[in-house]
Amino acid sequence: MNKSLSMFVGGILIGALVATAGFSLFLRGQKGAGGGQQQLVLKLGHCLDTNHPVHKGMEFMKQRLEAMSGGTVTIDIYPSSVLGSEVQCIEQLQNGSLAMTKTSAASIENFIPAMSVFGLPYVFRDADHYWNVLNSEIGKRLLEKGEGKFLRGLCYYDSGSRNFYTKEKPIRTPDDLKGLKIRVMNSKTAMDMVKAMGGAPTPIAWGELYSALAQGTVDGAENNLPSFTSNKHYEVCKHFTRDGHTRIPDMLLIGTKIWSKLDPQVQAWVQQAAAESSTFQRKLWEEETLASLARAKAEGVTVYDVDTAAFAAKVKPMHGAVENAEVRALLEKIGKVE
């Protein structure tokens, strides 16, 4: 589509979009070589800071969308919970007052039960298997699962693997977790996993975790390396175990109330820009993880590479105990992906 046609598309959208989409999608004037023209603006809110690889991936998406559309379509990005919490942003997508947001797959289990498959430990053999699944028909179908709830997935962003870290006792085998109080997300699956390994799962808000570790409320926690270092948990915890028990992706969502009103060409641009931002963000995440590993070691943290098969064996019964038939079927399909 050439630039003049792109501008024509923008003109067609003015009445329908502005009337129904509120502030989530609007038009504003901009000056071009040929005089004034209208620019379609999608509003995106998320809870991460501007240094996070996911935010940088979104900025890349904005640049690519502007380039593909000849400047006629853009994104206004509101980071750091300016527009509300993760759940609040999702609700705004559903009612059409916000166009896009980033969420963890774990945060939308209540909206899309199939997403609980990512919270199960050792579903993926390694990072390659994980991304092969996300890029397969399985991953594509999961992105579409939320449409009945007015949510459409555009792409996945890397958030690495989650690993155990502790204050005093290093975790070299699953038995080392026995009796330890481990901070987990407020997730039944996460709590069941720690219990299966003999630990005592303790849900604590992320913002309160540093104090809980320092005061001995918990003996350790679990998360990815960048989160471990960026929140300075290395000041308290000197043992980090790379067991990679779960890989839970971040997702970029768009509300279907907005998506359905976009011209097909605009939809194609948005989808392509999102896909390219995913590839870009994965590279940033890899760089961030390597830098975080180096920083942790420099701060005196001992990093342990362990036999993950032993950990996986401990929690294997959790897979067999899954009650949701859709999730059980997903587990079987994921296992067959090379």
C-alpha positions in Angstrom: 0.0 0.0 0.0 1.5 3.4 -1.0 1.5 6.4 1.3 -1.5 8.2 -0.3 -3.6 5.0 0.1 -2.4 4.7 3.7 -3.6 8.2 4.4 -6.9 7.3 2.7 -7.3 4.3 5.0 -6.7 6.6 8.0 -9.4 8.9 6.8 -11.9 6.1 6.5 -11.3 5.1 10.1 -11.9 8.5 11.6 -15.6 8.3 12.3 -15.9 4.6 13.4 -12.8 4.4 15.5 -12.9 7.7 17.3 -16.6 7.3 18.1 -16.2 3.8 19.7 -12.7 3.5 20.9 -12.4 6.4 23.3 -8.9 7.4 24.2 -7.4 4.0 23.4 -7.2 4.8 19.7 -7.4 8.3 18.2 -6.3 10.5 15.4 -4.0 13.5 15.6 -2.8 15.9 13.1 0.8 15.9 11.8 2.6 17.9 9.3 3.9 16.2 6.2 5.6 17.3 3.0 2.3 17.5 1.3 0.6 19.5 4.1 -1.3 18.3 7.2 -2.4 14.7 7.5 -4.0 12.4 10.1 -2.0 9.9 12.2 -3.8 6.9 13.8 -2.5 6.4 17.3 -2.7 3.2 19.3 -2.4 3.5 23.1 -0.2 0.9 24.9 0.2 0.7 28.7 2.4 -1.7 30.7 4.0 -2.0 34.1 7.7 -2.3 33.3 10.4 0.4 33.5 11.9 2.0 30.4 15.2 0.1 30.7 13.5 -3.3 30.5 14.1 -5.3 27.3 10.4 -5.7 26.8 9.8 -1.9 26.8 12.7 -1.5 24.4 11.1 -4.2 22.2 7.9 -2.2 22.2 9.7 1.0 21.2 11.2 -1.0 18.3 7.7 -2.1 17.3 6.5 1.6 17.3 9.4 2.5 15.0 8.7 -0.4 12.6 5.0 0.4 12.6 5.7 4.0 11.7 8.1 3.0 9.0 5.7 0.4 7.4 2.8 2.8 7.5 4.6 5.8 6.2 4.0 7.6 9.5 0.2 7.2 9.3 0.0 4.8 12.3 1.9 4.9 15.5 1.8 3.8 19.2 1.9 5.9 22.3 3.6 3.9 25.1 2.9 4.4 28.8 5.3 2.4 31.0 5.8 1.9 34.7 2.1 1.3 35.6 1.1 4.8 34.6 -2.2 3.5 33.3 -2.7 0.9 36.1 -1.6 -2.6 37.2 -1.2 -5.5 34.8 -4.7 -6.8 35.6 -6.2 -3.3 35.3 -4.6 -2.8 31.9 -6.1 -6.2 30.7 -9.5 -5.0 31.9 -9.1 -1.8 29.9 -8.3 -3.8 26.8 -11.5 -5.7 27.3 -13.7 -2.6 27.6 -11.9 -0.8 24.7 -10.4 2.0 26.7 -6.9 0.8 26.0 -5.5 -0.7 22.8 -2.5 -2.8 23.9 -0.7 -4.1 27.0 2.0 -6.6 28.0 1.2 -9.4 30.4 2.8 -12.5 31.7 1.1 -15.7 30.5 0.6 -16.5 34.2 -1.5 -13.4 34.8 -4.2 -14.4 32.3 -4.8 -18.0 33.5 -8.1 -16.8 34.9 -9.1 -15.4 31.5 -7.5 -18.2 29.5 -7.1 -21.5 31.5 -4.9 -23.1 28.8 -2.2 -20.6 29.7 -1.7 -22.5 33.0 0.4 -25.0 31.0 3.3 -22.5 31.2 3.3 -22.6 34.9 3.9 -26.3 35.1 7.5 -27.2 35.8 9.8 -28.8 33.2 7.3 -28.7 30.3 10.1 -27.6 28.0 13.4 -29.5 27.5 15.4 -26.3 26.9 15.2 -22.8 25.4 15.2 -24.1 21.8 12.3 -26.5 22.5 10.4 -23.6 24.3 10.7 -21.2 21.3 10.0 -24.0 18.8 6.7 -24.5 20.6 5.9 -20.8 20.8 6.6 -20.4 17.1 4.6 -23.4 16.1 0.9 -23.8 15.5 0.5 -24.5 19.2 1.8 -21.1 20.1 -0.2 -19.3 17.5 -3.4 -21.0 18.7 -2.7 -20.0 22.3 -2.4 -16.3 21.2 -5.9 -16.6 19.7 -7.4 -18.3 22.8 -8.4 -15.1 24.5 -10.6 -13.7 21.7 -13.7 -14.9 23.5 -12.6 -12.6 26.4 -11.9 -9.7 24.0 -8.2 -10.3 24.1 -5.9 -11.1 21.1 -2.3 -12.1 21.4 0.1 -10.4 18.9 3.4 -12.0 19.9 5.5 -13.5 22.7 8.4 -11.8 24.5 11.2 -13.7 26.3 11.2 -13.6 30.1 13.8 -16.4 30.5 13.6 -19.3 32.9 12.8 -19.2 36.6 15.5 -20.5 39.0 15.9 -20.9 42.7 18.2 -18.7 44.8 18.8 -18.8 48.5 20.5 -17.0 51.4 22.4 -19.7 53.3 21.9 -23.2 51.9 22.8 -23.9 48.3 20.4 -25.9 46.1 22.2 -28.6 44.3 19.5 -31.2 44.3 15.7 -31.0 44.9 16.2 -32.6 48.3 18.1 -29.4 49.3 14.8 -27.6 49.3 13.4 -29.6 52.2 12.2 -27.3 55.0 13.2 -24.1 53.2 10.7 -21.2 53.0 10.7 -20.2 49.3 8.9 -17.1 48.0 6.7 -17.9 45.1 4.1 -16.0 43.0 0.5 -16.3 44.3 -0.1 -19.3 42.1 -1.3 -22.7 43.1 0.9 -24.3 40.5 4.0 -22.5 41.8 3.1 -23.5 45.4 2.5 -27.1 44.4 5.9 -27.3 42.7 7.8 -26.1 45.8 5.8 -28.5 47.9 6.6 -31.4 45.6 10.3 -30.7 46.2 9.9 -30.6 50.0 10.0 -26.8 50.4 7.5 -24.5 52.1 6.0 -22.1 49.5 5.4 -18.6 50.7 3.6 -16.1 48.5 4.9 -12.6 49.0 4.4 -9.5 46.9 7.4 -8.9 44.7 7.9 -5.4 46.0 8.2 -6.8 49.6 10.6 -9.6 48.8 13.9 -7.9 49.4 12.8 -7.0 53.0 11.4 -10.5 53.5 14.8 -12.0 52.4 16.8 -9.6 54.6 14.7 -10.2 57.6 14.6 -14.0 57.2 10.9 -14.3 56.6 11.9 -16.5 53.7 15.0 -18.5 53.0 15.0 -17.9 49.2 13.0 -17.2 46.1 12.8 -18.1 42.4 13.0 -15.9 39.4 15.0 -15.2 36.3 18.6 -13.8 36.4 17.8 -10.2 35.3 15.1 -9.8 38.0 17.5 -11.2 40.6 20.2 -8.6 39.8 18.0 -5.6 38.9 16.3 -5.9 42.3 19.7 -6.4 44.1 18.7 -9.7 45.7 22.3 -10.7 45.3 23.0 -8.5 48.3 21.1 -11.0 50.5 21.2 -14.3 48.5 24.6 -15.6 47.6 23.5 -18.9 46.0 21.8 -19.0 42.6 20.8 -22.4 41.1 20.2 -22.6 37.3 17.6 -25.3 37.4 15.2 -23.6 34.9 12.1 -25.1 36.4 9.6 -22.9 34.4 9.6 -20.8 31.3 6.7 -18.4 31.3 6.5 -16.0 28.3 5.4 -12.4 28.4 2.7 -11.6 25.8 1.7 -8.6 23.9 -2.1 -8.3 23.8 -4.5 -6.1 21.8 -8.1 -5.7 22.7 -10.4 -7.2 20.1 -12.8 -4.2 20.4 -9.9 -2.1 18.9 -8.5 -4.8 16.6 -11.8 -5.5 14.9 -12.1 -1.8 13.9 -8.7 -1.6 12.2 -8.5 -1.8 8.5 -7.0 -5.1 7.4 -3.9 -3.4 6.1 -3.3 -1.7 9.5 -3.8 -5.0 11.2 -1.1 -6.5 8.9 1.3 -3.7 9.8 0.6 -4.1 13.5 1.1 -7.9 13.4 4.3 -7.6 11.4 5.7 -4.9 13.7 4.9 -7.0 16.7 6.6 -10.1 15.2 9.7 -8.2 14.5 9.8 -6.7 18.0 9.7 -10.2 19.4 12.8 -11.2 17.5 14.5 -7.9 18.6 13.5 -8.3 22.2 14.8 -11.9 22.4 18.3 -10.7 21.5 18.1 -8.0 24.1 17.0 -10.5 26.7 19.9 -12.8 25.9 22.3 -9.9 26.3 20.7 -8.8 29.6 20.8 -12.4 31.0 24.6 -12.7 30.2 25.2 -9.3 31.8 23.2 -10.3 34.9 25.1 -13.5 35.3 28.4 -11.6 35.2 27.1 -9.1 37.7 25.9 -11.7 40.1 29.3 -13.4 40.1 31.0 -10.1 40.5 28.8 -9.5 43.6 30.0 -12.8 45.2 27.1 -15.0 44.2 27.9 -18.7 43.5 26.1 -20.0 40.5 25.3 -23.7 40.3 24.5 -25.7 37.2 22.6 -28.8 38.3 21.1 -32.0 37.0 17.7 -30.8 36.0 16.5 -34.3 35.3 16.5 -34.9 39.1 14.3 -31.8 39.7 12.0 -32.7 36.8 11.5 -36.2 38.2 10.4 -34.8 41.5 7.6 -32.8 40.0 6.6 -35.1 37.2 3.5 -36.3 39.1 2.1 -32.7 38.7 1.7 -33.3 35.0 -0.3 -36.4 35.5 -2.5 -34.7 38.1 -3.6 -31.9 35.7 -7.4 -32.0 35.7 -8.0 -29.6 32.8 -8.4 -31.7 29.6 -7.2 -29.0 27.3 -4.0 -28.5 29.3 -3.4 -32.3 29.3 -3.8 -32.3 25.5 -1.4 -29.4 25.3 1.2 -31.2 27.3 1.1 -34.1 25.0 1.4 -31.9 21.9 4.3 -29.9 23.3 6.2 -33.1 24.1 6.1 -34.0 20.4 7.6 -30.8 19.2 11.3 -31.2 18.3 
